[in-house]
Amino acid sequence: MPDAPAERGRIMRKTISMYWPLAIVVPLAAAAYLYLSEAAPRRAPAVARDTSAELARAVSYGFVDDASQPLPAASHVAPLGGPKAL
């Protein structure tokens, strides 16, 4: 089988010559995507006017109750640690 190594070499050369453009294009496309996604404008935080309008809408739909009922006391509150003796 003297032709087996030569055959493998020919197949490898064909494979490399076929896929080397892909090895260059894929990282460049990924870098371009990351660059463009960083350049995209970020959504600014909601301004107070929009936030208060959303809160008023939530109250009118009944998602938020009035604060007339007190909150239940926390039963599993960890005790505060006092000073430790050395």
PyMOL Python script that loads the backbone (N, CA, C, O; Angstrom):
from pymol import cmd

cmd.read_pdbstr("""\
ATOM      1  N   MET A   1       0.808  -1.195   0.000  1.00  0.00           N
ATOM      2  CA  MET A   1       0.000   0.000   0.000  1.00  0.00           C
ATOM      3  C   MET A   1       0.856   1.266   0.000  1.00  0.00           C
ATOM      4  O   MET A   1       0.718   2.091   0.903  1.00  0.00           O
ATOM      5  N   PRO A   2       1.696   1.434  -0.944  1.00  0.00           N
ATOM      6  CA  PRO A   2       2.511   2.651  -0.973  1.00  0.00           C
ATOM      7  C   PRO A   2       1.709   3.893  -1.337  1.00  0.00           C
ATOM      8  O   PRO A   2       2.165   5.011  -1.098  1.00  0.00           O
ATOM      9  N   ASP A   3       0.550   3.720  -1.897  1.00  0.00           N
ATOM     10  CA  ASP A   3      -0.244   4.879  -2.312  1.00  0.00           C
ATOM     11  C   ASP A   3      -1.100   5.449  -1.189  1.00  0.00           C
ATOM     12  O   ASP A   3      -1.650   6.540  -1.340  1.00  0.00           O
ATOM     13  N   ALA A   4      -1.229   4.743  -0.069  1.00  0.00           N
ATOM     14  CA  ALA A   4      -2.103   5.201   1.016  1.00  0.00           C
ATOM     15  C   ALA A   4      -1.659   6.543   1.598  1.00  0.00           C
ATOM     16  O   ALA A   4      -2.501   7.429   1.746  1.00  0.00           O
ATOM     17  N   PRO A   5      -0.359   6.743   1.941  1.00  0.00           N
ATOM     18  CA  PRO A   5       0.042   8.069   2.452  1.00  0.00           C
ATOM     19  C   PRO A   5      -0.109   9.171   1.405  1.00  0.00           C
ATOM     20  O   PRO A   5      -0.483  10.297   1.734  1.00  0.00           O
ATOM     21  N   ALA A   6       0.178   8.850   0.161  1.00  0.00           N
ATOM     22  CA  ALA A   6       0.044   9.861  -0.889  1.00  0.00           C
ATOM     23  C   ALA A   6      -1.424  10.236  -1.072  1.00  0.00           C
ATOM     24  O   ALA A   6      -1.760  11.400  -1.290  1.00  0.00           O
ATOM     25  N   GLU A   7      -2.285   9.234  -0.981  1.00  0.00           N
ATOM     26  CA  GLU A   7      -3.722   9.496  -1.116  1.00  0.00           C
ATOM     27  C   GLU A   7      -4.224  10.369   0.028  1.00  0.00           C
ATOM     28  O   GLU A   7      -5.005  11.295  -0.188  1.00  0.00           O
ATOM     29  N   ARG A   8      -3.771  10.068   1.255  1.00  0.00           N
ATOM     30  CA  ARG A   8      -4.178  10.894   2.408  1.00  0.00           C
ATOM     31  C   ARG A   8      -3.667  12.318   2.265  1.00  0.00           C
ATOM     32  O   ARG A   8      -4.375  13.267   2.602  1.00  0.00           O
ATOM     33  N   GLY A   9      -2.441  12.475   1.767  1.00  0.00           N
ATOM     34  CA  GLY A   9      -1.891  13.810   1.560  1.00  0.00           C
ATOM     35  C   GLY A   9      -2.678  14.599   0.538  1.00  0.00           C
ATOM     36  O   GLY A   9      -2.898  15.799   0.702  1.00  0.00           O
ATOM     37  N   ARG A  10      -3.107  13.916  -0.529  1.00  0.00           N
ATOM     38  CA  ARG A  10      -3.892  14.586  -1.563  1.00  0.00           C
ATOM     39  C   ARG A  10      -5.250  15.013  -1.009  1.00  0.00           C
ATOM     40  O   ARG A  10      -5.738  16.102  -1.311  1.00  0.00           O
ATOM     41  N   ILE A  11      -5.848  14.154  -0.205  1.00  0.00           N
ATOM     42  CA  ILE A  11      -7.148  14.487   0.390  1.00  0.00           C
ATOM     43  C   ILE A  11      -7.008  15.657   1.359  1.00  0.00           C
ATOM     44  O   ILE A  11      -7.864  16.541   1.397  1.00  0.00           O
ATOM     45  N   MET A  12      -5.926  15.662   2.143  1.00  0.00           N
ATOM     46  CA  MET A  12      -5.714  16.764   3.090  1.00  0.00           C
ATOM     47  C   MET A  12      -5.496  18.080   2.351  1.00  0.00           C
ATOM     48  O   MET A  12      -6.036  19.113   2.748  1.00  0.00           O
ATOM     49  N   ARG A  13      -4.704  18.048   1.270  1.00  0.00           N
ATOM     50  CA  ARG A  13      -4.480  19.282   0.504  1.00  0.00           C
ATOM     51  C   ARG A  13      -5.793  19.790  -0.089  1.00  0.00           C
ATOM     52  O   ARG A  13      -6.053  20.993  -0.105  1.00  0.00           O
ATOM     53  N   LYS A  14      -6.610  18.867  -0.571  1.00  0.00           N
ATOM     54  CA  LYS A  14      -7.898  19.265  -1.138  1.00  0.00           C
ATOM     55  C   LYS A  14      -8.798  19.855  -0.054  1.00  0.00           C
ATOM     56  O   LYS A  14      -9.473  20.857  -0.287  1.00  0.00           O
ATOM     57  N   THR A  15      -8.810  19.238   1.128  1.00  0.00           N
ATOM     58  CA  THR A  15      -9.646  19.722   2.226  1.00  0.00           C
ATOM     59  C   THR A  15      -9.180  21.090   2.702  1.00  0.00           C
ATOM     60  O   THR A  15      -9.993  21.991   2.907  1.00  0.00           O
ATOM     61  N   ILE A  16      -7.878  21.246   2.877  1.00  0.00           N
ATOM     62  CA  ILE A  16      -7.344  22.533   3.340  1.00  0.00           C
ATOM     63  C   ILE A  16      -7.609  23.619   2.305  1.00  0.00           C
ATOM     64  O   ILE A  16      -8.016  24.725   2.659  1.00  0.00           O
ATOM     65  N   SER A  17      -7.382  23.314   1.032  1.00  0.00           N
ATOM     66  CA  SER A  17      -7.603  24.334   0.008  1.00  0.00           C
ATOM     67  C   SER A  17      -9.083  24.688  -0.124  1.00  0.00           C
ATOM     68  O   SER A  17      -9.431  25.776  -0.584  1.00  0.00           O
ATOM     69  N   MET A  18      -9.944  23.766   0.283  1.00  0.00           N
ATOM     70  CA  MET A  18     -11.372  24.050   0.187  1.00  0.00           C
ATOM     71  C   MET A  18     -11.872  24.873   1.376  1.00  0.00           C
ATOM     72  O   MET A  18     -12.778  25.690   1.212  1.00  0.00           O
ATOM     73  N   TYR A  19     -11.303  24.677   2.567  1.00  0.00           N
ATOM     74  CA  TYR A  19     -11.850  25.294   3.779  1.00  0.00           C
ATOM     75  C   TYR A  19     -11.036  26.464   4.327  1.00  0.00           C
ATOM     76  O   TYR A  19     -11.469  27.078   5.302  1.00  0.00           O
ATOM     77  N   TRP A  20      -9.880  26.805   3.753  1.00  0.00           N
ATOM     78  CA  TRP A  20      -9.116  27.910   4.332  1.00  0.00           C
ATOM     79  C   TRP A  20      -9.859  29.240   4.235  1.00  0.00           C
ATOM     80  O   TRP A  20      -9.721  30.053   5.149  1.00  0.00           O
ATOM     81  N   PRO A  21     -10.639  29.513   3.186  1.00  0.00           N
ATOM     82  CA  PRO A  21     -11.384  30.781   3.204  1.00  0.00           C
ATOM     83  C   PRO A  21     -12.391  30.842   4.347  1.00  0.00           C
ATOM     84  O   PRO A  21     -12.627  31.903   4.924  1.00  0.00           O
ATOM     85  N   LEU A  22     -12.977  29.702   4.665  1.00  0.00           N
ATOM     86  CA  LEU A  22     -13.925  29.653   5.771  1.00  0.00           C
ATOM     87  C   LEU A  22     -13.238  29.959   7.098  1.00  0.00           C
ATOM     88  O   LEU A  22     -13.821  30.600   7.972  1.00  0.00           O
ATOM     89  N   ALA A  23     -12.001  29.501   7.243  1.00  0.00           N
ATOM     90  CA  ALA A  23     -11.253  29.751   8.474  1.00  0.00           C
ATOM     91  C   ALA A  23     -10.912  31.228   8.634  1.00  0.00           C
ATOM     92  O   ALA A  23     -10.631  31.677   9.745  1.00  0.00           O
ATOM     93  N   ILE A  24     -10.933  31.972   7.570  1.00  0.00           N
ATOM     94  CA  ILE A  24     -10.665  33.413   7.651  1.00  0.00           C
ATOM     95  C   ILE A  24     -11.970  34.198   7.774  1.00  0.00           C
ATOM     96  O   ILE A  24     -12.042  35.161   8.537  1.00  0.00           O
ATOM     97  N   VAL A  25     -12.983  33.802   7.040  1.00  0.00           N
ATOM     98  CA  VAL A  25     -14.231  34.561   6.987  1.00  0.00           C
ATOM     99  C   VAL A  25     -15.022  34.453   8.285  1.00  0.00           C
ATOM    100  O   VAL A  25     -15.581  35.450   8.741  1.00  0.00           O
ATOM    101  N   VAL A  26     -15.083  33.276   8.889  1.00  0.00           N
ATOM    102  CA  VAL A  26     -15.893  33.098  10.099  1.00  0.00           C
ATOM    103  C   VAL A  26     -15.392  33.967  11.257  1.00  0.00           C
ATOM    104  O   VAL A  26     -16.209  34.653  11.872  1.00  0.00           O
ATOM    105  N   PRO A  27     -14.091  33.978  11.588  1.00  0.00           N
ATOM    106  CA  PRO A  27     -13.657  34.882  12.669  1.00  0.00           C
ATOM    107  C   PRO A  27     -13.864  36.363  12.335  1.00  0.00           C
ATOM    108  O   PRO A  27     -14.193  37.159  13.214  1.00  0.00           O
ATOM    109  N   LEU A  28     -13.669  36.729  11.064  1.00  0.00           N
ATOM    110  CA  LEU A  28     -13.903  38.129  10.689  1.00  0.00           C
ATOM    111  C   LEU A  28     -15.377  38.497  10.820  1.00  0.00           C
ATOM    112  O   LEU A  28     -15.703  39.600  11.259  1.00  0.00           O
ATOM    113  N   ALA A  29     -16.261  37.593  10.447  1.00  0.00           N
ATOM    114  CA  ALA A  29     -17.693  37.859  10.592  1.00  0.00           C
ATOM    115  C   ALA A  29     -18.074  37.953  12.064  1.00  0.00           C
ATOM    116  O   ALA A  29     -18.889  38.795  12.441  1.00  0.00           O
ATOM    117  N   ALA A  30     -17.495  37.100  12.894  1.00  0.00           N
ATOM    118  CA  ALA A  30     -17.783  37.162  14.328  1.00  0.00           C
ATOM    119  C   ALA A  30     -17.278  38.471  14.922  1.00  0.00           C
ATOM    120  O   ALA A  30     -17.965  39.090  15.734  1.00  0.00           O
ATOM    121  N   ALA A  31     -16.082  38.897  14.524  1.00  0.00           N
ATOM    122  CA  ALA A  31     -15.540  40.160  15.025  1.00  0.00           C
ATOM    123  C   ALA A  31     -16.400  41.339  14.567  1.00  0.00           C
ATOM    124  O   ALA A  31     -16.641  42.265  15.341  1.00  0.00           O
ATOM    125  N   ALA A  32     -16.861  41.312  13.324  1.00  0.00           N
ATOM    126  CA  ALA A  32     -17.714  42.393  12.823  1.00  0.00           C
ATOM    127  C   ALA A  32     -19.040  42.429  13.569  1.00  0.00           C
ATOM    128  O   ALA A  32     -19.544  43.505  13.889  1.00  0.00           O
ATOM    129  N   TYR A  33     -19.605  41.267  13.846  1.00  0.00           N
ATOM    130  CA  TYR A  33     -20.864  41.214  14.594  1.00  0.00           C
ATOM    131  C   TYR A  33     -20.687  41.789  15.993  1.00  0.00           C
ATOM    132  O   TYR A  33     -21.515  42.574  16.454  1.00  0.00           O
ATOM    133  N   LEU A  34     -19.609  41.399  16.666  1.00  0.00           N
ATOM    134  CA  LEU A  34     -19.371  41.924  18.011  1.00  0.00           C
ATOM    135  C   LEU A  34     -19.139  43.429  17.984  1.00  0.00           C
ATOM    136  O   LEU A  34     -19.618  44.149  18.861  1.00  0.00           O
ATOM    137  N   TYR A  35     -18.412  43.904  16.988  1.00  0.00           N
ATOM    138  CA  TYR A  35     -18.155  45.337  16.873  1.00  0.00           C
ATOM    139  C   TYR A  35     -19.458  46.100  16.639  1.00  0.00           C
ATOM    140  O   TYR A  35     -19.697  47.135  17.261  1.00  0.00           O
ATOM    141  N   LEU A  36     -20.293  45.590  15.748  1.00  0.00           N
ATOM    142  CA  LEU A  36     -21.544  46.282  15.451  1.00  0.00           C
ATOM    143  C   LEU A  36     -22.529  46.200  16.607  1.00  0.00           C
ATOM    144  O   LEU A  36     -23.297  47.136  16.829  1.00  0.00           O
ATOM    145  N   SER A  37     -22.518  45.107  17.337  1.00  0.00           N
ATOM    146  CA  SER A  37     -23.440  45.021  18.473  1.00  0.00           C
ATOM    147  C   SER A  37     -23.006  45.957  19.597  1.00  0.00           C
ATOM    148  O   SER A  37     -23.853  46.446  20.345  1.00  0.00           O
ATOM    149  N   GLU A  38     -21.719  46.216  19.732  1.00  0.00           N
ATOM    150  CA  GLU A  38     -21.247  47.195  20.717  1.00  0.00           C
ATOM    151  C   GLU A  38     -21.575  48.611  20.268  1.00  0.00           C
ATOM    152  O   GLU A  38     -21.803  49.487  21.102  1.00  0.00           O
ATOM    153  N   ALA A  39     -21.600  48.844  18.963  1.00  0.00           N
ATOM    154  CA  ALA A  39     -21.870  50.186  18.451  1.00  0.00           C
ATOM    155  C   ALA A  39     -23.359  50.510  18.452  1.00  0.00           C
ATOM    156  O   ALA A  39     -23.737  51.674  18.322  1.00  0.00           O
ATOM    157  N   ALA A  40     -24.197  49.508  18.597  1.00  0.00           N
ATOM    158  CA  ALA A  40     -25.643  49.751  18.602  1.00  0.00           C
ATOM    159  C   ALA A  40     -26.019  50.570  19.828  1.00  0.00           C
ATOM    160  O   ALA A  40     -25.477  50.348  20.911  1.00  0.00           O
ATOM    161  N   PRO A  41     -26.933  51.503  19.672  1.00  0.00           N
ATOM    162  CA  PRO A  41     -27.314  52.323  20.831  1.00  0.00           C
ATOM    163  C   PRO A  41     -28.013  51.477  21.889  1.00  0.00           C
ATOM    164  O   PRO A  41     -28.864  50.641  21.585  1.00  0.00           O
ATOM    165  N   ARG A  42     -27.643  51.711  23.095  1.00  0.00           N
ATOM    166  CA  ARG A  42     -28.241  50.985  24.215  1.00  0.00           C
ATOM    167  C   ARG A  42     -29.560  51.655  24.590  1.00  0.00           C
ATOM    168  O   ARG A  42     -29.727  52.861  24.405  1.00  0.00           O
ATOM    169  N   ARG A  43     -30.478  50.876  25.110  1.00  0.00           N
ATOM    170  CA  ARG A  43     -31.754  51.434  25.547  1.00  0.00           C
ATOM    171  C   ARG A  43     -31.530  52.154  26.866  1.00  0.00           C
ATOM    172  O   ARG A  43     -31.008  51.582  27.822  1.00  0.00           O
ATOM    173  N   ALA A  44     -31.924  53.395  26.900  1.00  0.00           N
ATOM    174  CA  ALA A  44     -31.755  54.202  28.106  1.00  0.00           C
ATOM    175  C   ALA A  44     -32.749  53.750  29.172  1.00  0.00           C
ATOM    176  O   ALA A  44     -33.809  53.219  28.841  1.00  0.00           O
ATOM    177  N   PRO A  45     -32.422  53.953  30.434  1.00  0.00           N
ATOM    178  CA  PRO A  45     -33.384  53.612  31.483  1.00  0.00           C
ATOM    179  C   PRO A  45     -34.645  54.464  31.354  1.00  0.00           C
ATOM    180  O   PRO A  45     -34.614  55.571  30.816  1.00  0.00           O
ATOM    181  N   ALA A  46     -35.733  53.935  31.849  1.00  0.00           N
ATOM    182  CA  ALA A  46     -37.012  54.637  31.739  1.00  0.00           C
ATOM    183  C   ALA A  46     -36.963  55.940  32.535  1.00  0.00           C
ATOM    184  O   ALA A  46     -36.440  55.992  33.648  1.00  0.00           O
ATOM    185  N   VAL A  47     -37.506  56.960  31.948  1.00  0.00           N
ATOM    186  CA  VAL A  47     -37.558  58.239  32.644  1.00  0.00           C
ATOM    187  C   VAL A  47     -38.705  58.206  33.645  1.00  0.00           C
ATOM    188  O   VAL A  47     -39.572  57.334  33.578  1.00  0.00           O
ATOM    189  N   ALA A  48     -38.706  59.151  34.563  1.00  0.00           N
ATOM    190  CA  ALA A  48     -39.701  59.166  35.640  1.00  0.00           C
ATOM    191  C   ALA A  48     -41.120  59.296  35.097  1.00  0.00           C
ATOM    192  O   ALA A  48     -42.052  58.721  35.660  1.00  0.00           O
ATOM    193  N   ARG A  49     -41.290  60.035  34.025  1.00  0.00           N
ATOM    194  CA  ARG A  49     -42.628  60.217  33.457  1.00  0.00           C
ATOM    195  C   ARG A  49     -43.193  58.877  32.988  1.00  0.00           C
ATOM    196  O   ARG A  49     -44.356  58.567  33.250  1.00  0.00           O
ATOM    197  N   ASP A  50     -42.370  58.080  32.292  1.00  0.00           N
ATOM    198  CA  ASP A  50     -42.836  56.782  31.808  1.00  0.00           C
ATOM    199  C   ASP A  50     -43.058  55.815  32.960  1.00  0.00           C
ATOM    200  O   ASP A  50     -44.012  55.037  32.951  1.00  0.00           O
ATOM    201  N   THR A  51     -42.178  55.865  33.947  1.00  0.00           N
ATOM    202  CA  THR A  51     -42.309  54.961  35.085  1.00  0.00           C
ATOM    203  C   THR A  51     -43.570  55.259  35.871  1.00  0.00           C
ATOM    204  O   THR A  51     -44.291  54.340  36.259  1.00  0.00           O
ATOM    205  N   SER A  52     -43.845  56.541  36.112  1.00  0.00           N
ATOM    206  CA  SER A  52     -45.051  56.872  36.870  1.00  0.00           C
ATOM    207  C   SER A  52     -46.307  56.538  36.066  1.00  0.00           C
ATOM    208  O   SER A  52     -47.326  56.170  36.650  1.00  0.00           O
ATOM    209  N   ALA A  53     -46.253  56.660  34.742  1.00  0.00           N
ATOM    210  CA  ALA A  53     -47.402  56.283  33.920  1.00  0.00           C
ATOM    211  C   ALA A  53     -47.631  54.777  33.981  1.00  0.00           C
ATOM    212  O   ALA A  53     -48.775  54.326  34.025  1.00  0.00           O
ATOM    213  N   GLU A  54     -46.551  53.996  33.983  1.00  0.00           N
ATOM    214  CA  GLU A  54     -46.702  52.545  34.092  1.00  0.00           C
ATOM    215  C   GLU A  54     -47.241  52.157  35.464  1.00  0.00           C
ATOM    216  O   GLU A  54     -48.056  51.241  35.571  1.00  0.00           O
ATOM    217  N   LEU A  55     -46.798  52.841  36.511  1.00  0.00           N
ATOM    218  CA  LEU A  55     -47.306  52.553  37.854  1.00  0.00           C
ATOM    219  C   LEU A  55     -48.789  52.901  37.946  1.00  0.00           C
ATOM    220  O   LEU A  55     -49.568  52.140  38.522  1.00  0.00           O
ATOM    221  N   ALA A  56     -49.182  54.032  37.391  1.00  0.00           N
ATOM    222  CA  ALA A  56     -50.596  54.414  37.413  1.00  0.00           C
ATOM    223  C   ALA A  56     -51.441  53.407  36.642  1.00  0.00           C
ATOM    224  O   ALA A  56     -52.554  53.087  37.060  1.00  0.00           O
ATOM    225  N   ARG A  57     -50.933  52.911  35.536  1.00  0.00           N
ATOM    226  CA  ARG A  57     -51.660  51.911  34.764  1.00  0.00           C
ATOM    227  C   ARG A  57     -51.784  50.607  35.546  1.00  0.00           C
ATOM    228  O   ARG A  57     -52.838  49.972  35.522  1.00  0.00           O
ATOM    229  N   ALA A  58     -50.715  50.198  36.240  1.00  0.00           N
ATOM    230  CA  ALA A  58     -50.762  48.968  37.039  1.00  0.00           C
ATOM    231  C   ALA A  58     -51.755  49.096  38.182  1.00  0.00           C
ATOM    232  O   ALA A  58     -52.463  48.140  38.498  1.00  0.00           O
ATOM    233  N   VAL A  59     -51.816  50.279  38.813  1.00  0.00           N
ATOM    234  CA  VAL A  59     -52.778  50.499  39.896  1.00  0.00           C
ATOM    235  C   VAL A  59     -54.193  50.475  39.338  1.00  0.00           C
ATOM    236  O   VAL A  59     -55.088  49.897  39.956  1.00  0.00           O
ATOM    237  N   SER A  60     -54.411  51.089  38.187  1.00  0.00           N
ATOM    238  CA  SER A  60     -55.765  51.125  37.627  1.00  0.00           C
ATOM    239  C   SER A  60     -56.235  49.745  37.190  1.00  0.00           C
ATOM    240  O   SER A  60     -57.434  49.468  37.233  1.00  0.00           O
ATOM    241  N   TYR A  61     -55.334  48.884  36.775  1.00  0.00           N
ATOM    242  CA  TYR A  61     -55.707  47.517  36.411  1.00  0.00           C
ATOM    243  C   TYR A  61     -55.863  46.620  37.631  1.00  0.00           C
ATOM    244  O   TYR A  61     -56.336  45.490  37.508  1.00  0.00           O
ATOM    245  N   GLY A  62     -55.476  47.100  38.795  1.00  0.00           N
ATOM    246  CA  GLY A  62     -55.623  46.319  40.012  1.00  0.00           C
ATOM    247  C   GLY A  62     -54.445  45.417  40.319  1.00  0.00           C
ATOM    248  O   GLY A  62     -54.540  44.553  41.191  1.00  0.00           O
ATOM    249  N   PHE A  63     -53.342  45.599  39.623  1.00  0.00           N
ATOM    250  CA  PHE A  63     -52.157  44.789  39.908  1.00  0.00           C
ATOM    251  C   PHE A  63     -51.496  45.217  41.202  1.00  0.00           C
ATOM    252  O   PHE A  63     -50.831  44.415  41.857  1.00  0.00           O
ATOM    253  N   VAL A  64     -51.676  46.480  41.576  1.00  0.00           N
ATOM    254  CA  VAL A  64     -51.077  47.020  42.794  1.00  0.00           C
ATOM    255  C   VAL A  64     -52.212  47.505  43.678  1.00  0.00           C
ATOM    256  O   VAL A  64     -53.034  48.316  43.252  1.00  0.00           O
ATOM    257  N   ASP A  65     -52.261  47.010  44.912  1.00  0.00           N
ATOM    258  CA  ASP A  65     -53.281  47.461  45.857  1.00  0.00           C
ATOM    259  C   ASP A  65     -52.815  48.733  46.539  1.00  0.00           C
ATOM    260  O   ASP A  65     -51.649  49.121  46.456  1.00  0.00           O
ATOM    261  N   ASP A  66     -53.764  49.372  47.220  1.00  0.00           N
ATOM    262  CA  ASP A  66     -53.355  50.521  48.015  1.00  0.00           C
ATOM    263  C   ASP A  66     -52.598  50.004  49.239  1.00  0.00           C
ATOM    264  O   ASP A  66     -52.717  48.837  49.610  1.00  0.00           O
ATOM    265  N   ALA A  67     -51.851  50.854  49.831  1.00  0.00           N
ATOM    266  CA  ALA A  67     -50.972  50.457  50.933  1.00  0.00           C
ATOM    267  C   ALA A  67     -51.671  50.558  52.277  1.00  0.00           C
ATOM    268  O   ALA A  67     -51.015  50.800  53.290  1.00  0.00           O
ATOM    269  N   SER A  68     -52.994  50.378  52.314  1.00  0.00           N
ATOM    270  CA  SER A  68     -53.709  50.520  53.584  1.00  0.00           C
ATOM    271  C   SER A  68     -53.508  49.316  54.492  1.00  0.00           C
ATOM    272  O   SER A  68     -53.631  49.438  55.711  1.00  0.00           O
ATOM    273  N   GLN A  69     -53.204  48.165  53.925  1.00  0.00           N
ATOM    274  CA  GLN A  69     -52.982  46.994  54.765  1.00  0.00           C
ATOM    275  C   GLN A  69     -51.502  46.890  55.096  1.00  0.00           C
ATOM    276  O   GLN A  69     -50.656  47.006  54.209  1.00  0.00           O
ATOM    277  N   PRO A  70     -51.183  46.669  56.382  1.00  0.00           N
ATOM    278  CA  PRO A  70     -49.772  46.582  56.751  1.00  0.00           C
ATOM    279  C   PRO A  70     -49.148  45.285  56.238  1.00  0.00           C
ATOM    280  O   PRO A  70     -49.834  44.284  56.032  1.00  0.00           O
ATOM    281  N   LEU A  71     -47.876  45.330  56.043  1.00  0.00           N
ATOM    282  CA  LEU A  71     -47.148  44.145  55.609  1.00  0.00           C
ATOM    283  C   LEU A  71     -47.021  43.167  56.767  1.00  0.00           C
ATOM    284  O   LEU A  71     -46.914  43.594  57.917  1.00  0.00           O
ATOM    285  N   PRO A  72     -47.030  41.881  56.499  1.00  0.00           N
ATOM    286  CA  PRO A  72     -46.864  40.911  57.586  1.00  0.00           C
ATOM    287  C   PRO A  72     -45.441  40.978  58.134  1.00  0.00           C
ATOM    288  O   PRO A  72     -44.483  41.251  57.410  1.00  0.00           O
ATOM    289  N   ALA A  73     -45.336  40.721  59.425  1.00  0.00           N
ATOM    290  CA  ALA A  73     -44.018  40.748  60.054  1.00  0.00           C
ATOM    291  C   ALA A  73     -43.221  39.531  59.605  1.00  0.00           C
ATOM    292  O   ALA A  73     -43.773  38.447  59.421  1.00  0.00           O
ATOM    293  N   ALA A  74     -41.953  39.719  59.437  1.00  0.00           N
ATOM    294  CA  ALA A  74     -41.081  38.614  59.049  1.00  0.00           C
ATOM    295  C   ALA A  74     -40.854  37.724  60.260  1.00  0.00           C
ATOM    296  O   ALA A  74     -40.415  38.191  61.311  1.00  0.00           O
ATOM    297  N   SER A  75     -41.155  36.442  60.107  1.00  0.00           N
ATOM    298  CA  SER A  75     -41.037  35.536  61.255  1.00  0.00           C
ATOM    299  C   SER A  75     -39.660  34.903  61.353  1.00  0.00           C
ATOM    300  O   SER A  75     -39.270  34.445  62.427  1.00  0.00           O
ATOM    301  N   HIS A  76     -38.929  34.870  60.275  1.00  0.00           N
ATOM    302  CA  HIS A  76     -37.624  34.205  60.288  1.00  0.00           C
ATOM    303  C   HIS A  76     -36.498  35.216  60.118  1.00  0.00           C
ATOM    304  O   HIS A  76     -35.642  35.067  59.247  1.00  0.00           O
ATOM    305  N   VAL A  77     -36.509  36.214  60.933  1.00  0.00           N
ATOM    306  CA  VAL A  77     -35.477  37.238  60.853  1.00  0.00           C
ATOM    307  C   VAL A  77     -34.283  36.778  61.677  1.00  0.00           C
ATOM    308  O   VAL A  77     -34.432  36.359  62.824  1.00  0.00           O
ATOM    309  N   ALA A  78     -33.121  36.858  61.093  1.00  0.00           N
ATOM    310  CA  ALA A  78     -31.915  36.462  61.817  1.00  0.00           C
ATOM    311  C   ALA A  78     -31.618  37.507  62.883  1.00  0.00           C
ATOM    312  O   ALA A  78     -31.673  38.704  62.602  1.00  0.00           O
ATOM    313  N   PRO A  79     -31.306  37.080  64.090  1.00  0.00           N
ATOM    314  CA  PRO A  79     -30.992  38.057  65.140  1.00  0.00           C
ATOM    315  C   PRO A  79     -29.679  38.765  64.826  1.00  0.00           C
ATOM    316  O   PRO A  79     -28.750  38.191  64.258  1.00  0.00           O
ATOM    317  N   LEU A  80     -29.643  40.004  65.210  1.00  0.00           N
ATOM    318  CA  LEU A  80     -28.424  40.769  65.000  1.00  0.00           C
ATOM    319  C   LEU A  80     -27.375  40.319  65.997  1.00  0.00           C
ATOM    320  O   LEU A  80     -27.667  40.108  67.174  1.00  0.00           O
ATOM    321  N   GLY A  81     -26.175  40.177  65.522  1.00  0.00           N
ATOM    322  CA  GLY A  81     -25.102  39.723  66.401  1.00  0.00           C
ATOM    323  C   GLY A  81     -24.605  40.844  67.287  1.00  0.00           C
ATOM    324  O   GLY A  81     -24.412  41.969  66.828  1.00  0.00           O
ATOM    325  N   GLY A  82     -24.402  40.544  68.531  1.00  0.00           N
ATOM    326  CA  GLY A  82     -23.857  41.521  69.463  1.00  0.00           C
ATOM    327  C   GLY A  82     -22.341  41.489  69.415  1.00  0.00           C
ATOM    328  O   GLY A  82     -21.756  40.688  68.687  1.00  0.00           O
ATOM    329  N   PRO A  83     -21.713  42.345  70.176  1.00  0.00           N
ATOM    330  CA  PRO A  83     -20.250  42.341  70.190  1.00  0.00           C
ATOM    331  C   PRO A  83     -19.737  41.044  70.810  1.00  0.00           C
ATOM    332  O   PRO A  83     -20.277  40.551  71.801  1.00  0.00           O
ATOM    333  N   LYS A  84     -18.706  40.518  70.215  1.00  0.00           N
ATOM    334  CA  LYS A  84     -18.135  39.264  70.706  1.00  0.00           C
ATOM    335  C   LYS A  84     -16.979  39.568  71.647  1.00  0.00           C
ATOM    336  O   LYS A  84     -16.203  40.500  71.436  1.00  0.00           O
ATOM    337  N   ALA A  85     -16.892  38.761  72.677  1.00  0.00           N
ATOM    338  CA  ALA A  85     -15.771  38.903  73.613  1.00  0.00           C
ATOM    339  C   ALA A  85     -14.542  38.243  73.010  1.00  0.00           C
ATOM    340  O   ALA A  85     -14.630  37.187  72.384  1.00  0.00           O
ATOM    341  N   LEU A  86     -13.425  38.867  73.203  1.00  0.00           N
ATOM    342  CA  LEU A  86     -12.189  38.291  72.672  1.00  0.00           C
ATOM    343  C   LEU A  86     -11.633  37.250  73.552  1.00  0.00           C
ATOM    344  O   LEU A  86     -10.593  36.670  73.241  1.00  0.00           O
TER     345      LEU A  86
END
""", "prot")
cmd.dss("prot")
cmd.show_as("cartoon", "prot")
cmd.util.cbc("prot")
cmd.orient("prot")
